[in-house]
Structures are given as C-alpha cells and as structure tokens.
Amino acid sequence: MAKLFSYVVAEDKGFAPNPTEGYCTLANCKCRREGGRRRNVVELAKVGDWIVGTGSADKRRSSGHGTLIYAMKVEKNPTLKEYYKDKRFKRRKGNVREQSHRTDTYALISQHYWYFGRNAVHIPEEYRRPLEKRGRGFKSDFKEEFIQDFVKWLECNYDKGERGKSCCNEDKTCTGVCKQTHGKN
C-alpha cells in the first residue's frame, strides 16, 4: 500500500523541492542530518509513495496555510551518492557536493508531479485538515481511500508538471507574491 507524507515547505526557493527539467526532486531536505537518529521523509518514502508540501504561515517565504505547493509520486529513491553521480542531476540545484558521499540518506525523484510554487492552489477543506501539518516534522497516517481521493482531485483539476516558479526569486529573496489559483491550468 502506498503511503502519503505531508510536510510544511517553510521556504520555497526551488532547491527542495526542485521541479525543473521535467523532474521533481527532493534531496538534502526532509532528511536526518549526519549523525541524527530520527529518520525523516526521504529515508522513509518508498517507490510508489506520495510526498505533499503545503505552504507555511510566512507568505514572504512560502504560500501560506491552506495551500498546496507541490505533490509528487516517488518513482526512484537513489542514495545521495547515486543521485550525485547521475548525469541528469549532477548540476541540479539541490545536488550538494558536500553530501555526495552519503549512502545513508536518499533523494526522491519523480516525473509524475504537480508543482505550483508561487501559484499555489487552495486545498479543499476535505483534504486540508487531514493534510496540513503545522510546524516541524511530517504526517504519514493517511488511509488508502484518502490518498486515492486526493490524487484523483489533483489529476482531475490540474495538469502535471511545473505550474509556477518558486515563491522566492533566483537571487534567493522572497517576494511575498505568492498567489493562489483554482482549476485546470
């Protein structure tokens, strides 16, 4: 059975997640730090699982509560060492050379994703309450029926892929211009 992991994207800079060039990747974020004990999303997620990033309260760095920044179905989960060596991702933002030796944590890779960024969409109430996590950590205790309904809502209402740029600019400044959209775009 596929799982769904939901967490707050506190600062959306296009680093993690990185939705560019036809792939959404999550690397060097939502993982335990070297020497840490608590496993996090990238260590726990398996191929076939879903990752959902919702907005934080700080609209200067994210899209605000009640919004969906991205959702991805995990299609591959190589170690950071394997990820760094992969030619497709070698120069990708989020592929940090200092972490390229690590075999104890992973990158998550998908071509089956929705990334809204500054065009974040409002999450309907029936999904918002269960999905939305406040603060650190993540949620992953979702029933299979809920996951299927949520994915169906996404597929019926939005085209896959990169639907917007990150909430923060390329120069790493956050503009607070995140806007929420509705419907197929």
Sequence and secondary structure as in RCSB ss.txt:
>XXXX:A:sequence
MAKLFSYVVAEDKGFAPNPTEGYCTLANCKCRREGGRRRNVVELAKVGDWIVGTGSADKRRSSGHGTLIYAMKVE
KNPTLKEYYKDKRFKRRKGNVREQSHRTDTYALISQHYWYFGRNAVHIPEEYRRPLEKRGRGFKSDFKEEFIQDF
VKWLECNYDKGERGKSCCNEDKTCTGVCKQTHGKN
>XXXX:A:secstr
   EEEEEES  SSSSSB  TT EEE SSSS  TT  S  HHHH  TT EEEEEE S TTTS  TTEEEEEEE  
B  BHHHHHH TTTTT TT  GGGTT  SSB EEESSEEE GGG EE  HHHHHHH   SSS B    HHHHHHH
HHHHHHH  SEE S  SB TTS B S    B S  
